[in-house]
Amino acid sequence: MKTTISITQQCNLRCDYCYIDKHDAVMSAETAALVIDFIYANSLPGEQIDIGLFGGEPLTAFAMVRHCTELVKDHAAYDPKRVSLSLVTNGTIFTEEIAGFLQAHDITFCLSCDGPPAIHDRFRRFPDGRGSSALIENTLRQALDQLPAVLVNAVYSPETLPHLPEVVDYFISFGLRKIYVNANFGAHWTDRDAAFLPEVFSRLAERYCAMQLSGDPCFISIIDSKLAVILKKGYAPQERCRMGRGEFAFTPSGRIYPCERLIGADNESSHCIGTVFSGIDTQALGCQPRSDSTNQECTDCSLRQYCMHWCGCSNFFSTGRYDRVGPFLCASEQAAISTAHTVFESLSQRLGASFFDRMLNGGCSRKEVAMSQERGPPRLAV
């Protein structure tokens, strides 16, 4: 069960591609209690529950981050073996107090950064137009020094796609080894952009293989997620989009959305499926995507079991429909699957099958494996 608690819609940045409207709302203690009750009440027995603390920028409301964490862990249904907490931040706010709290409560820390300053500052700026990269680099250094693990998430757009290998090199140079890269599906992607994907992903694969062979492996989501799917011979049903059924996002107002990427202005939009005060509106569940894409080309495609054609939010931003795949997602998935297959062949010859056995049998933590399945792209700090 993937749940996102939008602590606040306040944010000190104004990123060009942000999908969350900014205003001063902060979740109340009363609403937070109802949100946590809803999460536990609607999870299946024994089901793993991933609770993400999100925004806006959640660390502008650190007191509520603390409060929500206490509500999660003090709840009668809390089980540390099945409940995990994460926090996604834009990296502009970080202190020793925050680091100590995250570590004490085993909260996974994920920082959104698009890469080197020239790339990052192109889209992730303060309201006055200043870039945020200097602060982000400082936070990265502090977090790597004070936390046991740091995840980083980079968003790429048509303008920055060619520089994706440089972005990964930049993160590796910092000492980061858990790297998520995700496309801005709301951007205007052309056929020319799509045609460039195989070359860019191939360059990422070269870096990935070199690090595996050097004994200093890194996780790159584009590659690792597809490697896992290839090894399992396709996505399992519970790994596909479960928006509105096993995936929920909660806003400061108490409204419920099927995915955090669909919150927008948090108003009575067609994406809202109910509130924590009144429950799920069954009439609104039409937002749920079909179990498969309506594209005929998907039905006939030999790669369909390895493909994320079912990702409702990515589809919506590309085509305006939850069950209609856009051409860029199709091209991206084909390139990622092909790249992962090439990596598999290369490393199998050099490292043997045991390398991939470890990947599926304990080589990665449960949370990393779950995130790598990408039931929609990981939460992006906004």
N, C-alpha and C positions, 0 to 999 in steps of 0.2 A: 504494500500500500504506500503510494507516494503522496505525501501531503506537504503543502507549502503554506506557511503562515506569513502573510504580508504584515509585518509588525507596524509599518508606517508607509505612507506614500510621500513622505518628505525625502528630499535628496539634495545634496549640495553640488551635484554635477548636472549637466544638461547634454547627455550623450545623444548624438544625432539619430541613432537607430533605436533608441529606447522605445519599448512598447508599453510602458507604464506612465500614465499621466501624473504629474507632480502636484500635490497639494499638501496641506499641513496635517492631515488626519493621522492620528496615532491610535492604535488599538487600546481600548479600555481594559481594565482588569476583569470586569464582568464579562465582556465579550471574549476575552482570552480564555476564561474558564469554560465558557460554552464551546469554544472551538476545540479545546483539548477533550472535553467530554464527547463531542461529536466524533473525533478521530478514533478514540477507543471504542465507542459504541458501534462504529461502522466498520471496524476491522474484523476479519474472519479469525476464528480461533487458530492460534499458532502462527498467524501471518506476520511476516516481517513488516515493520512500520518505519518508514523513513520520514522524519519530520524536519523540514527545511525552514530555517528562520531567514526571512527575506524582506525586501523593501519595495520601492524606495531604497534608501540606504538604512539597513536595520540598526547600525551602530550610532545613528543620530538619536536613537531611542534605546540606548543601552539598558536603561532601567527595565524596560518592557522585555528586552531579550532575557534579562535575568529572571523576570517574573514568569515568563512562558516556560523557561527551563525548569523552574521550581514546580510549576503546575504539571509538567510532563512527568517529572520524576517523583513527585509526591502523590500522584494519582494512584488509586487502589489497583488499577489494572496495569500499572507499569511493570515491565519485565525487561531488565537490561539486556537479556539475550535476544530480544526481538525488536527493541526500540533503539533507533539510532538518530542522533541529532547532527545537523550541519548548519553552517552559517555561510551565506554568500555576501561578500562585501565589495565595494568599489575600491577599497584600499586607502581611502583618504583619511580614515580615522583608525588609530591603533595606539594602544598604550600597554604598559606592563600589566595594569589591572585587567584589561580585556584579555590579554594573553593568558594570564593566570586563571581567569574564569573559564576560558575555553578549554584549557588543559585539565583543570580540576573536574570538569563535567564531560570530558571526552567528546567535545563538539568538533566535528570536522570543519576545518577552515579552508574556504575556497575564495580566492581573490580573482576578480575580473581584471585582466590586463591584456591589451591587444598586441603587446610586443614592445620593441624599442621605441624611444620617445617620438621619433618622427612618424611612426605608424600609430602608436597609441594616441598621441595628441591630435591626430587628424579627426577623430570622432568623439573622444572622451575628454570633454572640456568643462570648465567651470562656467557659470552663467555669463561672466564677463569675457569669455573667450580664451582665458588662459588654459594651457594644457595641464593635465594632472599627473604627468609621468614622474616628475621629481618626487612627489609625495608617494606615489605607488612604489617606486624603487626603494625608497626608505622603508616602507612597510614590508616589502618583500624581504629585505635584509633582516629586519627585526623579527618577523614571523619565522623565518628559517632558523634564526638563532634561538627563539624562545619556544617554538612549538614542535612536537614530534613529527608532524607531517603537514605539508602545505600543498594544496591543490591550486592550480591556476587554470583559468578559462579565458580563451581568446576568441573574439568574434572576428570573422573575416568577411569583407564585402568585396564587390568587384574590383575596387581600387586597390585593395591590399592582398587579394588572392595571390598574385605573383610573388609576394614577399613572405608567404607562409613558412617556407623553410628557414628564412632568416629569423622569423618569430620564434620558431622552435629552438634554433641555435641560441638565441638570446636567453630563453628560459633555462636551457641546459647550462649556460655559462654562469647563471646565478646559483646553480645547484638544485634546481627544480627537476623532479623526475616523474611528476604526475601531471600531465599536460592534456588539457581538453581544448579542442578547437572546433568551433561551430559556425556554420554559415549564417549570415544575416538573410533569412528567407524573405524578409520584407523588401529587400533591395531589388533593383532592376537588373536582373541577370540576362545576359545576351547569349546567343548561340556561340559567339566567340569566346566568352567567359567559360562556358561549359566545355568547349573543346580544349581549353587549357588545363582542365582539372587533372587528366592523367599524368601530364608532365610534372605538375606541382606535387601530386601525391607520390609519384615515383621518387622525387627528390627527398620527400619525407621518409620514404621507405629506406633509402640509402642510409640516412642518419640512424634510423631505428635499428637496422641490421648491424651497423657498425658498432653501436652501443651494446647491443646484445652480445656480440662476439667479443667485445673488449672486456666483458664481465661487469660493466656498469650500465645495466639495463634501465630503460625509461619506459613509461606508459604514455603512449600517444593515442588519444581516443579514436581517431579516424581508423587507425590500424588495429589496435587491440580489440575494439568492439567487434569488428568484422572477423578477426581471427577466432574469437570465442564463438561467434555464430557459425562459422565454417566448421569448427571442431564439433559443434553440437548438431550439425546438419540442419540448421535453420533456427529461427526464433520460436520459442515455446509460446503457447497461447497467453500465459500470464506476463510475458515480456512485451507483448504488443500494447498498443495504446489502450488505456483503460480510463480515459478521461470521463469523469462523471460517474464512474463505477468503482474504480480502485485508485483513482487519482483525483485529488481535490485541492483547490487553493482558496484560502480564506483571507478576506480583506479587513481593514480596520473597522468598516461598517458592519461586519458580520455576514456580508454576502458570501456566497459560495460559488466558485467557478470551477470548470472542469480541468483547468490548467492555468498555471500562473501567467503564461504568456497571453492569456485572453482577458486579463483583468482590465486593462485600459484605464478608463477614467473611474472605474468602480461605480457605475450607475446602472440603471435598469436596462442594460443592454441585452441583446439576444443571447449572449454567452452566459449570463447569470442563471444558475439552476436552483437557487433557493437561498435561505439564510439559516444561521445557527439558531435563530429564534423560532422559526416556523418549520424548518426541515427542508428536504429536497422537494422541489416542485416537479412532479412527474410529467407535467405537460411541457416542461422545459428540457426534458431529457432527449429531445430530438437533436440536441447538439452532439450527442454521442455519435462518433463515426461508425460506419459499418465495419464489420469484421474484416473487410477487405476493400481495396480500391475499386472504384467503378470504371477505371480506365481499362479498355479492352486490351491494350498493349501490356498491362500488368498481368491480366489473366493468362495471357499466352507466354509470358516471359519465363525463361528457365531459371532466372535468378530470384524469383519472387520470394522464396522462403528465406533468403538472406537479406532481403530489402526492407527498408522502413517506409514502404509506400502507405502504410497504415497510420502514420503519424498525423493525427488530426490537426494539431496547431500548425505544423510546418505546411501542411496542405492548405489550411485556411489562409495563411499569409501569402502563399504563392498563387492560389486560384480562387479564394473566397469560398471554398467548400471544404468541409472536413474530409470528404471521401473522394476528392479529385486531386490527382498528383500533377504537379507542374513539371515542365521539362527540365528545370535545373535540378530539382530533387532527384529525378530519374537519372540524369547524367552523373550527379554526385555519388549516388549509391552505386551505379555501375563502376565508376572509377575506384571507389573505396573497396568494393568487393574484389575487383581485379587486382588492386594493389596488395590487399591482404593475402590473396592466393599466391601472388609472386613471393611475398615475404615468407609464407608458409613453406613453399617449395625450397627456397634458398636456405632457410634456417633448419629445415628438416635434414637437408643434406649435410649441413655443417655441425649441427648440435644434436641431431637424432630426435626420435619421437618423444623421449623423456622430457624434453624442454616443454612441449605442448601438454604433456600429461600434468606437469606442475602448474601450468596455467589454469587448467580446469579443476585441479585437485589440491588446492591449498596454496598455490603460488601467489594468489591475490586474495585480499580480504573480501568478505562478503559485500561490504559497501562498495568497494572498487569494482567488483564484478557487476553488481547491480547497476552502478552508474554507467559502466561500459556498455550495458545493453541499450542505454539511451532511449527510454520510453519518451521520446521527444528529447531535444537537446537539454543538457543540464541547465539548472537555473542560472540565469545571467544576472549579475549585479547591475543595477540600473541607477 
